[in-house]
Amino acid sequence: GVSDKKSNNIDVEINIIDEYPNTMKDEFEDERIDKLLALEDDSEMVEIRKEALVCEIVRELPDPCDKILWGFYRDGFSMKTLAEMYNYKNEGSVKVTKHRCSEKFRLRFIELSKRIF
């Protein structure tokens, strides 16, 4: 499946993702971003560089992306908790914001990782 691919197959993976309807695409993107932020199964050197890259990208993202992505992926807060913490009307609002932020993160990661890896 898509999730088995290593990060150096980024282009291939995106083409696969784009062929799925939106609901599937969201799940795949979230899964990919989970993996990027969890920094799974890579050699130690790549992992160190990837971790630095992930941190740099999240820090550069406009507010509230940094807070929401860290809160969700690193700290494991639920949408409900994030909504309360950052005064969103409801979980749906946070979800939409997280999705937009994830998309910004994904594009930036692809752009930068081409230079690094």
C-alpha positions as CSV (number, residue, x, y, z in Angstrom):
1,G,0.0,0.0,0.0
2,V,0.9,3.7,-0.1
3,S,2.0,3.8,3.5
4,D,4.8,1.3,2.9
5,K,6.7,3.7,0.6
6,K,9.8,5.2,1.9
7,S,10.1,9.0,1.9
8,N,12.4,9.1,-1.1
9,N,9.5,8.0,-3.3
10,I,7.6,11.2,-2.6
11,D,6.7,11.9,-6.2
12,V,5.3,8.5,-6.8
13,E,3.3,8.6,-3.6
14,I,1.6,11.9,-4.5
15,N,0.5,10.7,-7.9
16,I,-1.1,7.7,-6.2
17,I,-2.8,9.9,-3.6
18,D,-4.2,12.3,-6.3
19,E,-6.1,9.5,-8.0
20,Y,-8.2,8.8,-5.0
21,P,-11.5,10.7,-4.2
22,N,-11.1,13.4,-1.6
23,T,-12.1,11.4,1.5
24,M,-9.4,8.8,0.8
25,K,-6.9,11.6,-0.1
26,D,-7.4,13.2,3.3
27,E,-6.8,10.0,5.1
28,F,-3.6,9.3,3.1
29,E,-2.3,12.8,3.6
30,D,-3.0,12.6,7.3
31,E,-1.3,9.3,7.4
32,R,1.7,10.6,5.5
33,I,2.0,13.7,7.8
34,D,1.6,11.4,10.8
35,K,4.6,9.5,9.5
36,L,6.6,12.6,8.8
37,L,6.0,14.1,12.2
38,A,6.5,10.8,13.9
39,L,9.7,10.3,11.9
40,E,9.3,6.6,11.4
41,D,11.8,4.0,10.1
42,D,14.7,5.8,8.6
43,S,18.4,5.7,9.1
44,E,19.6,7.8,12.1
45,M,21.2,10.5,9.9
46,V,18.2,10.9,7.7
47,E,16.0,10.9,10.8
48,I,18.0,13.7,12.4
49,R,17.9,15.8,9.2
50,K,14.2,15.1,8.7
51,E,13.4,16.0,12.3
52,A,15.2,19.3,11.9
53,L,13.3,19.9,8.7
54,V,9.9,19.1,10.2
55,C,10.6,21.4,13.1
56,E,11.7,24.2,10.8
57,I,8.7,23.9,8.6
58,V,6.2,23.8,11.5
59,R,7.9,26.9,13.1
60,E,7.7,28.8,9.8
61,L,4.0,28.0,9.2
62,P,1.6,30.9,9.9
63,D,-0.2,31.0,13.2
64,P,-2.3,28.9,14.2
65,C,-0.8,26.1,12.1
66,D,2.2,25.7,14.3
67,K,0.1,25.3,17.4
68,I,-2.5,23.0,15.8
69,L,0.0,20.7,14.1
70,W,2.2,20.3,17.2
71,G,-0.9,20.0,19.4
72,F,-2.4,17.3,17.3
73,Y,0.6,15.3,16.0
74,R,3.2,15.8,18.7
75,D,1.1,16.2,21.8
76,G,-1.8,14.0,20.7
77,F,-4.6,16.4,21.6
78,S,-8.0,15.6,20.2
79,M,-9.9,18.1,18.0
80,K,-12.2,18.8,20.8
81,T,-9.3,19.7,23.1
82,L,-7.7,21.9,20.5
83,A,-11.0,23.7,19.8
84,E,-11.2,24.5,23.5
85,M,-7.6,25.5,23.9
86,Y,-7.6,27.9,20.9
87,N,-11.2,29.2,21.1
88,Y,-12.6,27.6,18.0
89,K,-16.3,27.4,17.6
90,N,-16.2,23.6,17.3
91,E,-14.2,20.6,16.3
92,G,-15.1,21.1,12.6
93,S,-13.4,24.5,12.5
94,V,-10.2,23.0,13.9
95,K,-10.4,20.1,11.5
96,V,-10.6,22.4,8.5
97,T,-7.7,24.6,9.8
98,K,-5.6,21.5,10.5
99,H,-6.3,20.2,7.0
100,R,-5.2,23.5,5.4
101,C,-2.1,23.6,7.7
102,S,-1.3,20.0,6.8
103,E,-1.5,20.9,3.1
104,K,0.9,23.8,3.6
105,F,3.2,21.6,5.6
106,R,3.1,18.9,2.9
107,L,3.9,21.2,0.0
108,R,6.8,22.9,2.0
109,F,8.2,19.5,3.0
110,I,8.2,18.2,-0.5
111,E,9.9,21.4,-1.7
112,L,12.6,21.4,0.9
113,S,13.2,17.6,1.1
114,K,14.2,17.6,-2.6
115,R,17.1,19.9,-1.7
116,I,18.1,17.8,1.3
117,F,17.7,14.2,0.4
